[in-house]
Structures are given as C-alpha cells and as structure tokens.
Amino acid sequence: MEGTTCHVIAPALEDRMIAETVCSAVSVAGLGIAAVTAYRKRFLAAARIAAYSLVPIGLVMTGVVDWLADTAFSPTAWAGFECWACPGCCSRPPAPWSAGAAAAPARSARRPGPRRAPRRWRPGPPRPPWARAPAPPPAPHPASRGDEDFSDIEAILKKHGI
C-alpha cells in the first residue's frame, strides 16, 4: 500500500477548528438577536448587541483563538506559566509569617484603661414592603343598582333579535 497516504489532522488543528466554529456560531447568534432587537425598534440596543457579537469572530480573524488553542493544550505552555507564577507566590509569604502580623500590638496594649460600656440597641432601618403586615382590604363601595346595567344589555339583545 505504498500509493495510499493517510491524512491525519493534528489535535491542535482540531481544537482550533472547534474553537473557530463555536466563535462563529456565537457571532451569528448574536447578530440574529441584534436583528430581532432592531426589528422591535430598539436600534441602540441592537447596535450594542451587534458590536458585542462581533468580538468572537474578531478574535478568530486576528489569530487570538489559534494562540489560545496552542497555549491551552500545550504542556510546555502550562509549565511556562507555572515557572512564571512561582516567583510571585514565593516572594509573598502567607500572613502569619509576614512581619506585619508580628509587629501588630496586642489588643490589651492598644487601649489601656477601662472599657467602654456596650452600645445600646437601636432600631434598624424600616422593613421592606414585602415583610410588612398586609394592608386591610379596601372598604366596599356603596351598592349600586345593577338594574341599569342589565337593562342596557337587554336592549342590545332585543335590538339584535336575541
């Protein structure tokens, strides 16, 4: 089988293709939503939605997605990020080891003398409307004569022969 060749797509290329497809689909969906919004006469909101929906396809066209796909699935890139972050983590020790925590005076050394009396309780802010007691039902209106209403309806029905 010397004449046959097998074309194998590299995993990084497949990752890029999936990312580009997803970004394109998100952009098309966003433009569709912008079109519906413009149809509803909300042109400013439609322009804003259209602008945001073009960001993913712009990232694909500038090559940012290719770079991210190469970086996200590369063990060498992750090792590089770890080497880059290690000095930052090691140069800042945790709080108990820092000099600032040891240099802070004890609570008793801060305020010599008698302690103040605790504050009295004060009422808090008013309750929100949904937490208040329900309002009493409104008073019923004085009884009106319903005969007038029915007489109008009966006249209309008689006029139409019903």
C-alpha positions as CSV (number, residue, x, y, z in Angstrom):
1,M,0.0,0.0,0.0
2,E,2.7,2.4,-1.0
3,G,0.5,4.6,-3.0
4,T,-2.1,5.4,-0.3
5,T,-1.5,8.2,2.1
6,C,-3.2,8.7,5.3
7,H,-4.0,12.3,6.2
8,V,-4.1,12.7,10.0
9,I,-5.3,16.0,11.4
10,A,-3.2,17.2,14.3
11,P,-5.1,17.5,17.6
12,A,-4.1,21.2,17.8
13,L,-5.8,21.8,14.4
14,E,-8.9,20.0,15.6
15,D,-9.0,22.2,18.7
16,R,-8.7,25.3,16.6
17,M,-11.4,24.2,14.3
18,I,-13.8,23.6,17.1
19,A,-13.0,26.9,18.7
20,E,-13.4,28.7,15.4
21,T,-16.8,27.0,14.8
22,V,-18.0,27.9,18.3
23,C,-16.9,31.5,17.9
24,S,-18.6,31.8,14.5
25,A,-21.8,30.3,15.9
26,V,-21.8,32.7,18.8
27,S,-21.3,35.6,16.5
28,V,-24.1,34.6,14.1
29,A,-26.4,34.0,17.0
30,G,-25.6,37.4,18.4
31,L,-26.2,39.1,15.1
32,G,-29.6,37.3,14.9
33,I,-30.5,38.6,18.3
34,A,-29.4,42.1,17.2
35,A,-31.6,41.8,14.1
36,V,-34.6,40.8,16.2
37,T,-33.9,43.7,18.6
38,A,-33.7,46.2,15.6
39,Y,-37.0,44.8,14.3
40,R,-38.5,45.8,17.6
41,K,-37.4,49.4,17.0
42,R,-34.7,49.3,19.7
43,F,-31.8,50.4,17.5
44,L,-29.4,51.5,20.2
45,A,-29.6,48.2,22.0
46,A,-29.4,46.4,18.6
47,A,-26.2,48.2,17.8
48,R,-24.7,47.3,21.2
49,I,-25.6,43.7,20.8
50,A,-24.2,43.6,17.2
51,A,-20.9,45.1,18.5
52,Y,-20.5,42.5,21.2
53,S,-21.5,39.7,18.9
54,L,-18.6,40.6,16.5
55,V,-16.0,40.1,19.2
56,P,-15.7,36.3,19.0
57,I,-15.3,36.3,15.2
58,G,-12.8,39.2,15.5
59,L,-10.7,37.0,17.9
60,V,-10.7,34.2,15.4
61,M,-9.7,36.5,12.5
62,T,-6.9,38.1,14.4
63,G,-5.4,34.8,15.5
64,V,-6.0,35.1,19.2
65,V,-8.0,31.8,19.1
66,D,-5.2,30.0,17.5
67,W,-2.8,31.3,20.1
68,L,-5.2,30.3,22.9
69,A,-5.7,26.8,21.4
70,D,-2.0,26.3,21.1
71,T,-1.4,27.6,24.7
72,A,-4.3,25.8,26.4
73,F,-3.4,22.4,25.1
74,S,0.3,22.6,25.4
75,P,2.0,21.1,28.4
76,T,5.1,23.2,27.7
77,A,3.0,26.4,27.9
78,W,1.5,25.3,31.3
79,A,4.9,24.6,32.6
80,G,6.0,28.0,31.5
81,F,3.0,29.6,33.3
82,E,4.0,27.7,36.5
83,C,7.6,28.9,36.2
84,W,6.2,32.4,35.7
85,A,3.9,32.3,38.7
86,C,6.3,30.6,41.1
87,P,8.4,33.7,41.9
88,G,5.3,35.7,42.6
89,C,4.0,33.1,45.0
90,C,7.3,32.6,46.8
91,S,8.1,36.3,47.2
92,R,4.9,36.9,49.1
93,P,4.8,34.7,52.2
94,P,1.5,33.9,54.0
95,A,0.1,36.4,56.6
96,P,1.3,34.6,59.8
97,W,4.9,34.6,58.5
98,S,5.0,38.3,57.5
99,A,6.5,41.0,59.7
100,G,3.3,43.0,59.6
101,A,1.4,40.5,61.7
102,A,4.2,40.1,64.3
103,A,4.6,43.9,64.6
104,A,0.9,44.5,65.4
105,P,0.5,45.2,69.1
106,A,-1.7,43.1,71.3
107,R,-5.3,44.2,71.9
108,S,-4.6,45.0,75.6
109,A,-1.6,47.1,74.7
110,R,-3.6,49.2,72.2
111,R,-6.2,50.6,74.7
112,P,-5.1,51.0,78.2
113,G,-7.8,52.0,80.7
114,P,-11.4,51.0,81.4
115,R,-13.5,49.5,78.6
116,R,-16.5,51.4,77.3
117,A,-20.0,50.3,78.0
118,P,-21.5,48.4,75.1
119,R,-23.8,50.4,72.8
120,R,-27.5,50.3,73.3
121,W,-29.6,48.6,70.8
122,R,-31.0,50.9,68.2
123,P,-33.9,50.0,65.8
124,G,-32.7,49.2,62.4
125,P,-34.0,50.5,59.1
126,P,-37.7,50.1,58.3
127,R,-38.8,46.7,56.9
128,P,-39.1,46.3,53.2
129,P,-42.7,46.4,51.8
130,W,-42.9,42.6,51.3
131,A,-42.0,42.0,55.0
132,R,-44.7,44.3,56.4
133,A,-48.1,43.2,57.6
134,P,-50.7,43.1,54.7
135,A,-52.8,46.2,54.3
136,P,-56.5,45.9,55.3
137,P,-58.8,45.2,52.3
138,P,-60.4,48.3,50.9
139,A,-63.9,49.3,52.1
140,P,-66.7,48.1,49.7
141,H,-68.3,50.7,47.5
142,P,-71.8,51.6,48.2
143,A,-74.2,49.2,46.4
144,S,-75.2,50.5,43.0
145,R,-78.2,49.5,41.2
146,G,-77.4,46.7,38.8
147,D,-80.7,47.0,37.0
148,E,-79.5,49.8,34.8
149,D,-76.6,47.7,33.5
150,F,-78.8,44.8,32.7
151,S,-81.4,47.0,31.1
152,D,-78.8,48.2,28.6
153,I,-77.7,44.7,27.9
154,E,-81.4,43.6,27.4
155,A,-82.0,46.4,25.0
156,I,-79.0,45.5,22.9
157,L,-80.1,41.8,22.8
158,K,-83.6,42.7,21.8
159,K,-82.3,45.0,19.1
160,H,-80.4,42.1,17.6
161,G,-83.4,39.7,18.0
162,I,-81.8,37.5,20.6
